[in-house]
Amino acid sequence: MNRRALLLVNRQSRQGQKRLSEVMSCLVEQGFELIAASAENPQHFSDVIRRYQHQVDLVIVGGGDGTLNAAVDTLVETNLPLGILPLGTANDLARTLKIPNSLPEATKVIVNGKVQRVDLGEVNGKYFFNVASLGMSVKITQRLTKEVKRRWGVFAYAFTALKVIWESRPFSAEIRLPDQSIKVKTVQIAIGNGRYYGGGMAVAPDAMIDDQRLDLYSLEIRHWWEIIPLLPRMRQGRHINARNVRALQAQEIEIYTRKPRPINTDGEITTYTPAYFRVIPKAVAVFVPR
């Protein structure tokens, strides 16, 4: 394989700064010619990829799901394949693709693995790998500061979620699919392109990142304590079978609310309702284990 790689590491991520030299050593040992570019903020990764697109054969991103999301628009634009080094807190995309958390093992996936084209979700023109959602998850994102992530790691999601659940109140929304329209009272609507989100929860038991569909669930609970028995079932996506959870599948979905509500895509708030979601089949090439 060609080995000219652009390496982008989120130095603000949980492991990014302290493991940068280890990342570079692993890649050089595997024979990569590296352009290690830095940006003060992952949001500038798009400019860096455009600058070097004709000098490299692939882009390797070290960071979490938010970091990968920051690079996705330009990966689609340039059609460069993506290598993933999971250096974030949750690493849900890596989990979906079965990429190991060990840096040496993740590097071997880029060297010896295969290239698989995966779907992307899109909401109001913004791409996402894993899940886009509104409601409780947005409040969790707003409270899940860098300091909380650094201090508690993957447990930060659980601690923050419990606080938000206790305060959650239902809101009204309209879900429109090509063949139906449904009005709901809900505390959360999540639309999944991939399988995992939020530190290892599954959006649906059979969700895959290359199934060319979106999986939606709506948590239609009246009291905060009703979500407690659902939490263990969310690890496998079995919550969608509960009586107070609505599950739908489609390639295009619209969500309307009385007032604009923020939408979280792969852990970052990027747009607001009204929202138009669609799946983009086989949009990005990613190195995955054989």
C-alpha positions as CSV (number, residue, x, y, z in Angstrom):
1,M,0.0,0.0,0.0
2,N,1.0,3.7,-0.4
3,R,2.4,5.0,2.8
4,R,2.4,8.8,2.5
5,A,0.1,9.8,5.4
6,L,-1.1,13.1,6.8
7,L,-1.2,12.7,10.6
8,L,-3.7,14.8,12.6
9,V,-3.8,14.5,16.3
10,N,-6.2,16.4,18.6
11,R,-3.7,17.6,21.3
12,Q,-6.7,18.6,23.4
13,S,-8.1,15.1,23.6
14,R,-7.8,12.9,26.6
15,Q,-4.6,11.1,25.3
16,G,-3.6,13.2,22.3
17,Q,-0.9,15.4,23.7
18,K,0.9,12.9,25.9
19,R,0.8,10.1,23.3
20,L,1.8,12.1,20.2
21,S,5.4,10.9,20.1
22,E,4.3,7.3,20.7
23,V,1.8,7.6,17.8
24,M,4.5,8.9,15.5
25,S,7.0,6.2,16.5
26,C,4.4,3.5,15.8
27,L,3.7,4.8,12.4
28,V,7.3,5.4,11.4
29,E,8.1,1.8,12.5
30,Q,5.4,0.6,10.1
31,G,7.1,2.4,7.2
32,F,4.9,5.5,6.9
33,E,6.2,8.7,5.4
34,L,4.5,11.2,7.8
35,I,3.4,14.8,7.4
36,A,2.5,15.6,11.0
37,A,0.5,18.8,10.9
38,S,-0.8,20.5,13.9
39,A,-3.8,22.8,14.4
40,E,-4.8,24.6,17.6
41,N,-8.3,23.3,17.2
42,P,-9.7,20.2,15.5
43,Q,-12.2,22.5,13.7
44,H,-9.2,23.7,11.6
45,F,-8.4,20.1,10.4
46,S,-10.4,20.7,7.2
47,D,-8.0,23.5,6.1
48,V,-5.0,21.3,6.9
49,I,-6.4,18.3,4.9
50,R,-7.1,20.6,1.9
51,R,-3.5,22.0,2.1
52,Y,-1.8,18.6,1.9
53,Q,-4.4,16.6,-0.1
54,H,-2.2,16.2,-3.2
55,Q,0.9,15.2,-1.1
56,V,-0.6,12.2,0.7
57,D,-2.4,8.9,0.1
58,L,-4.4,8.8,3.3
59,V,-5.3,10.8,6.4
60,I,-4.7,9.3,9.9
61,V,-6.7,11.0,12.7
62,G,-5.8,10.5,16.3
63,G,-8.6,11.6,18.7
64,G,-12.2,10.9,19.7
65,D,-15.5,11.0,17.9
66,G,-15.6,14.8,17.9
67,T,-12.2,15.0,16.3
68,L,-13.1,12.6,13.6
69,N,-16.3,14.5,12.9
70,A,-14.2,17.7,12.5
71,A,-12.4,16.1,9.6
72,V,-15.3,14.3,7.9
73,D,-16.5,17.0,5.5
74,T,-13.1,17.3,3.9
75,L,-12.6,13.5,3.8
76,V,-15.7,13.3,1.6
77,E,-14.6,16.3,-0.5
78,T,-11.0,14.9,-1.1
79,N,-12.0,11.1,-1.2
80,L,-8.9,10.3,0.9
81,P,-9.1,7.1,3.0
82,L,-9.2,7.5,6.8
83,G,-7.0,5.7,9.4
84,I,-8.3,5.9,12.9
85,L,-6.2,6.0,16.1
86,P,-8.7,6.0,19.1
87,L,-7.3,8.7,21.5
88,G,-10.6,10.1,22.8
89,T,-12.9,9.4,25.7
90,A,-15.6,7.3,24.1
91,N,-14.2,6.2,20.7
92,D,-17.6,5.1,19.5
93,L,-16.7,5.0,15.8
94,A,-13.6,2.9,16.5
95,R,-15.9,0.5,18.6
96,T,-18.4,0.3,15.7
97,L,-15.6,-0.6,13.3
98,K,-13.9,-3.0,15.7
99,I,-10.7,-1.0,15.8
100,P,-8.7,-1.8,18.9
101,N,-7.9,0.9,21.5
102,S,-4.3,-0.2,21.7
103,L,-2.2,2.2,19.6
104,P,0.2,-0.4,18.2
105,E,-2.8,-2.6,17.3
106,A,-4.7,0.3,15.8
107,T,-1.7,1.2,13.7
108,K,-1.5,-2.4,12.4
109,V,-5.1,-2.1,11.2
110,I,-4.0,0.9,9.0
111,V,-1.1,-1.2,7.7
112,N,-2.6,-4.6,7.2
113,G,-6.4,-4.0,7.3
114,K,-8.8,-3.5,4.5
115,V,-10.5,-0.3,3.2
116,Q,-14.2,-0.3,3.7
117,R,-16.6,2.3,2.5
118,V,-19.0,3.4,5.2
119,D,-22.2,5.4,5.3
120,L,-22.6,8.9,6.7
121,G,-25.6,10.5,8.2
122,E,-26.3,14.1,7.3
123,V,-28.4,16.7,9.1
124,N,-29.0,20.2,7.7
125,G,-25.9,19.8,5.6
126,K,-23.6,18.5,8.5
127,Y,-22.2,15.0,8.3
128,F,-22.0,12.6,11.2
129,F,-20.6,9.1,11.7
130,N,-22.4,7.8,14.7
131,V,-25.6,9.5,16.0
132,A,-27.3,12.9,15.9
133,S,-29.8,13.6,18.7
134,L,-31.8,16.2,20.5
135,G,-33.1,16.4,24.0
136,M,-31.3,14.9,26.9
137,S,-28.1,14.1,24.9
138,V,-27.7,17.8,24.1
139,K,-27.8,18.7,27.8
140,I,-25.2,15.9,28.5
141,T,-22.9,17.4,25.8
142,Q,-23.3,20.9,27.2
143,R,-22.2,19.7,30.7
144,L,-19.5,17.2,29.5
145,T,-16.7,19.7,29.6
146,K,-13.1,18.9,28.7
147,E,-12.2,19.0,32.4
148,V,-14.9,16.5,33.3
149,K,-13.8,14.1,30.5
150,R,-10.1,14.4,31.6
151,R,-11.0,13.7,35.2
152,W,-13.4,10.9,34.8
153,G,-12.8,9.4,31.4
154,V,-15.5,7.2,30.0
155,F,-17.3,7.3,33.4
156,A,-17.9,11.0,32.8
157,Y,-20.8,10.0,30.4
158,A,-22.5,8.0,33.1
159,F,-22.1,10.6,35.9
160,T,-23.3,13.4,33.7
161,A,-26.2,11.4,32.2
162,L,-27.6,10.6,35.6
163,K,-27.7,14.2,36.6
164,V,-29.5,15.2,33.3
165,I,-32.0,12.3,33.5
166,W,-33.1,13.5,36.9
167,E,-33.9,16.9,35.5
168,S,-35.4,15.8,32.2
169,R,-38.8,17.1,31.0
170,P,-40.7,15.9,27.9
171,F,-40.9,18.2,24.8
172,S,-43.2,18.1,21.8
173,A,-41.9,17.1,18.3
174,E,-43.1,16.0,15.0
175,I,-41.3,13.1,13.2
176,R,-41.9,13.0,9.4
177,L,-40.9,10.0,7.3
178,P,-41.6,9.6,3.6
179,D,-44.8,7.6,4.3
180,Q,-46.0,9.0,7.7
181,S,-46.0,11.8,10.2
182,I,-46.0,11.2,14.0
183,K,-46.4,13.7,16.8
184,V,-44.6,12.8,20.0
185,K,-43.9,13.9,23.6
186,T,-40.3,12.8,24.2
187,V,-37.2,13.5,26.3
188,Q,-34.8,12.4,23.5
189,I,-34.8,11.6,19.8
190,A,-31.7,9.9,18.5
191,I,-31.0,9.2,14.8
192,G,-28.2,6.7,14.2
193,N,-26.0,6.1,11.2
194,G,-23.5,3.9,13.0
195,R,-24.0,1.5,15.9
196,Y,-22.4,3.0,19.0
197,Y,-22.6,6.4,20.7
198,G,-22.4,8.0,24.1
199,G,-19.6,5.8,25.4
200,G,-20.8,2.4,24.1
201,M,-24.6,2.5,23.9
202,A,-26.1,0.9,20.8
203,V,-28.7,2.9,18.8
204,A,-30.4,-0.4,17.7
205,P,-29.5,-4.1,18.1
206,D,-28.9,-4.6,14.4
207,A,-27.6,-1.1,13.5
208,M,-24.6,-1.1,11.2
209,I,-22.5,1.7,9.6
210,D,-22.9,0.3,6.1
211,D,-26.6,-0.7,6.1
212,Q,-27.7,2.4,4.1
213,R,-30.4,3.4,6.6
214,L,-31.0,5.6,9.6
215,D,-32.2,4.1,12.9
216,L,-34.4,6.5,15.0
217,Y,-35.6,6.0,18.6
218,S,-37.7,8.4,20.7
219,L,-37.7,8.1,24.5
220,E,-41.4,8.8,25.3
221,I,-41.3,8.7,29.1
222,R,-43.3,10.9,31.5
223,H,-41.2,10.5,34.6
224,W,-37.4,10.6,35.0
225,W,-37.3,7.2,36.8
226,E,-38.8,5.4,33.8
227,I,-35.5,5.6,32.1
228,I,-33.6,3.7,34.8
229,P,-34.7,0.2,33.7
230,L,-33.9,1.2,30.1
231,L,-30.2,2.0,30.8
232,P,-28.8,-1.5,30.9
233,R,-30.7,-2.4,27.8
234,M,-29.2,0.5,25.9
235,R,-25.8,-1.2,25.8
236,Q,-27.1,-3.7,23.2
237,G,-29.8,-1.5,21.7
238,R,-32.6,-3.6,23.3
239,H,-34.3,-0.5,24.7
240,I,-36.1,-0.1,21.4
241,N,-38.4,-3.0,22.4
242,A,-39.7,-1.2,25.5
243,R,-43.3,0.1,25.4
244,N,-42.2,3.7,26.1
245,V,-39.6,3.8,23.3
246,R,-40.6,4.4,19.6
247,A,-38.3,2.9,17.0
248,L,-38.3,3.8,13.3
249,Q,-36.1,3.2,10.3
250,A,-35.8,5.3,7.1
251,Q,-33.3,6.8,4.6
252,E,-34.8,10.3,5.1
253,I,-36.3,11.8,8.3
254,E,-37.5,15.3,9.2
255,I,-37.9,16.6,12.8
256,Y,-39.9,19.7,13.7
257,T,-40.3,21.3,17.2
258,R,-42.2,24.3,18.5
259,K,-39.0,26.3,19.0
260,P,-35.5,25.6,17.6
261,R,-33.8,22.9,19.5
262,P,-30.0,22.2,19.4
263,I,-28.8,19.0,17.7
264,N,-25.8,17.1,18.8
265,T,-23.8,15.3,16.1
266,D,-21.1,12.9,17.3
267,G,-20.8,14.7,20.6
268,E,-20.8,18.3,19.3
269,I,-23.7,20.7,19.0
270,T,-23.7,21.7,15.3
271,T,-27.3,22.7,14.2
272,Y,-30.9,23.2,15.2
273,T,-34.4,22.1,14.4
274,P,-36.2,22.1,12.0
275,A,-33.9,19.3,10.8
276,Y,-33.7,17.2,7.7
277,F,-31.7,14.0,8.1
278,R,-30.6,11.6,5.3
279,V,-28.1,8.7,4.9
280,I,-25.3,9.0,2.4
281,P,-24.3,5.5,1.4
282,K,-20.6,4.5,1.1
283,A,-19.5,8.1,1.6
284,V,-16.1,7.6,3.2
285,A,-13.3,5.0,2.9
286,V,-12.0,3.8,6.3
287,F,-9.3,1.3,7.3
288,V,-10.8,-1.6,9.3
289,P,-9.6,-4.9,10.6
290,R,-9.6,-7.9,8.2
